[in-house]
Amino acid sequence: MSDARVAEVEELFKKAEAFSRQGAAGDEKNIYDDIIGRFGTAPEPELKKCAAKALVNKGVILGKQRSDAEAMACFDRALELVSGSDDPESRESTAIAQVNRAITLAQQGKTADAIAAYDGVVQQFAGAQETAIREQVAKALLQKGFMFTRKNMLEEERASYDALINLFSSSQEAAVHRLIANALFSKGLSFGKAMHREAANAAYDELLSRYAGSDDPEIKDLVGKANFNKGVSYHF
C-alpha cells in the first residue's frame, strides 16, 4: 500500500474519532461508509484491515441505535475480511466484532447463540497478551453476566462475573479493572436480589478492598454505590 493511501486512511479515521468525541454518530458513520466504499474490496491486506475496522466501528454505532440486522451484517463482513489473519490489528477487529455480535444476539433474545458467541471469544482469546483484546474478553464475560441477569439466571450470572474476576485479577490494564469493579458490584446486586445479604456484602467488601482509593471516575462511582448498598443489599 502506498504512503499516500496510508495517510488517506489514517486521516479518515482521525476525522471519525473527532466526530465520535463530539457525539456526532451520523457523521462518524458516514466516514466509515467512505472507508468501506473505497477499500472494502481492495486486495491489499492492509486495506482490508482498515475496511474491517471501519465495519466494526460502524456496527457498534448501529448496535447502539438498535439497528440489529444492519449491525450484524457489518460484524459478519468484518470477520470475513480478516478471516485467517493473525496480526494484532486483525485479531483486535475479530475480538471486537465477535463481542458486539454476541451483544446484538442477546438484544435480539437469541440467548443460546449469544452464550455460544461469548464463550467463543473467551476460548479463542483468553490467553491473549494484547491489552485491547484482553479488554474484549473481560467485556464478553461481563456482558454474558448481564444477559443472565435479564433472564433471571442468577447462578449463571455470578459464575460469569467470577470467571472475569479470576481470569484478570492480576491485570494491570485500567480498562480491565473497570470491568472487574463492575463485575464485583453486579455480583453484589445479584446476591441482593436473592436476599443473600452476607454474600452481597462480601462482594461489595471485595470491591471496596480493591478500589476504595481509585481515582478512576467510573470505579469511584461504583465504590460509592457499593458503600451505599452495603448492609441493604436488596436496594438497587
Summary of the structure (lengths in Angstrom):
residues: 236
radius of gyration: 19.4
end to end distance: 53.5
largest distance: 62.3
contacts: 777
relative contact order: 0.06
helix: 79%
strand: 0%
